[in-house]
Amino acid sequence: MKLENIDDVLKQNMSKDCSTHFLESCILDCEDYSKLYESCRNYDEFEKRVLNKECCLNDIYSAISMYGKDRGNHWYRVRELFGDHCFKTASDVGSLLVGNEEFQVLIPNGYGDGTTRVAVFNKADSDYSVASRIMSDMMDYHRGPYLHGKFNIYPYDCNDPTVDEPCKTLEGRYFTYYYDGLIAFVEY
């Protein structure tokens, strides 16, 4: 495909929710994605190769995952990024309870009642750079609270932090993101 036709190709193949102008400039500014685009016969091949991670994971990957033809599988791609970091909690008020005896915060899960999948990404993790680079984009910019200090994650959003045991304790500074039953803690 030719780069000079990229605007028309993206407008034909991306959801109307996507800023195709932004995506076009991102592709043109990234040598790896520009070369990949030019080497493809059509948009479908380009999207498939992007989603098969033939280039680095960045905002281009995120946009194509969320707004491309295969957007129905976006949730599974986010879940795949959670990898072995993932654990489950229960939600009866559509959230995740975090805090300690001094403060409590409910982070919305973006889904509602049921199971919430949670992942914690720390700076020492081998996949931290990917998580810190694209998690906010993959989770559709839904940012929860910024947490700082020592706090707990509770297994049920109706737990009582003064009585009930947490399932995980974190200490540090974390951005939180949520999307459709998934919550990510990314150390800052």
N, C-alpha and C positions, 0 to 999 in steps of 0.2 A: 504494500500500500504506500501511497505517496503522502508525505507529510503535509503538502500544500492542501490536501483534501480533508485533513483531520477534523476540522470543525464540523463539516457536513456529516462525516461518518459518526462522530460522537453524538451529534444531535439525533441521528436516526436510531442509534442503538442504546442510548442511556435513558434512564427514567427522567421525566421532566423535573424531578426534585434535584437533579444534579446540575451544578454549575459547570456546563461543558467548557466554557471559556477558561475557567480555573484549571480544569483537568487538562485541557489542551496545552496551556502554558506549562503545567507541571511536566507533561510528557516531552514537550519541546526542550525544556531546560535540563532534562535528565538524559544523558548520553545513552545509558543502558536501555531505557524505555524507548527512546527515539529509534535506536537500532532495532530493537525488538519489533516495534510498530512497522518499520519499513520492511522487515524480513517476512512479515505475515501476508498471506494471500487475501485475507478479509478480516473484518472485525471479530467474527466468532473465533477464529484462530488466535487472534491477539488476546482476547479476553481469556480464553482457555489457558494460554501460556502464562499470562499474568497470574491467574488464580492457581496455577501449578507452581508458582513461586520461582519462575525463571529469572526474575530480577529481584532486587532487594525489596523487602516489605516496607512500604512507606505510604504516603497519602494517596498515591496513584492506585496501589493495591486496595486500599481501604475504599476509595470511591468506586472502583470497579466492582468490588465485592458488594457494596451497599446499593449501587444504582445501575449496575450492568444487567444483562439479560438473565444471569444466574443469581439474582439477588435473593431468591427464595432460599438459598443455602447459606446466606450470610451468617445466621445464628450459629451454624455448625462450624464455620470458619473462626468465629470468635471463640467458640468453645474449644476448638483445636488449639488456639493460642494459649488457653488456660492450661493445657497439658496436665502434667503431674502436680501442678500447684492447686488443682481444683479439689474442693471439698463441699459438702452439701449442708445446708441449714434448712430449718422449717420456717414458713411464714404464714401467719394468720392475719397480719395487717399489712401484707405486701411489702415487707421491708426486712432489713437486717439490723439487729440490735448490736451496737458497739458502745463501749464506754467502760466505766468502772464504778466504784461506790460513790464517787464524787460527781460524775456526769454521765448522761446517757444520750445517745443520738440514734435515731432510726434513719437508716439510709434506704431510700426507695429502691426496689429491685426492678422497677419498670415493667413488671408483669402482673403481680398480684399475689394472692394466696397460693400456697403450695411449696414446692422445693425451690430454694435459691442456691445457685452454684456460685461459690466464692473462690477467688484466687488471690494469692499474695505474691508480689514480685519484689524481691529485694535486690539491692545493688550487687550483691555477691553472686546472684544467679547467672548461669551461663546465657540465658535468654532475656536477661534484663534489658539489654539495649533495644531489642525489638519491642518489648512491652512498653518501655518508656517512650519509644518513638511513635508507635501507632495505636496504643490502646485507646486514647481519647477519640481518635478518628474512627476506629472500629466500633466503638460503643456509641457512635452517633452524637458525640459531644455532650452526652449526658453526664455532667459532673456532679458528684455528691460532695460532701464536705471534705475539707482539707483537715487532716487529723495530725496532731503533734503531741508527743509525749508517750506515756505508757497507757495502753488501753486494751480492752478485751473484745473478742468477737464471741457472741453467744450463739448457741445452737438453735435458739428459737426466739423469734422477735417479741414474744410476750414473756420472756424470762424476767426474773427480778435480780438485777445485778448485785443486790446486797445479800442474796441468798444462794442463787444458782451458780453453778460452775461454768466458766467459759470453755469454749472448744479450742480457742487459740488466744495467745497474748502477743501483742506487738509493741515494740518500742522504737520510736523514731518519728519521721515525718512522712506522711503518705497522702497522695492524691487518691481520691476514690472516683470510680466511674461505674455506671450501671446501664444495663441494656437487656430488656426482655428476659428477666430472671437470672441475669449474670451480674456479678459485682466484682470489680477488680480493685485491689489495693496496690498502688505502684509507689515504691519508696522514692522519696525525693532527696 
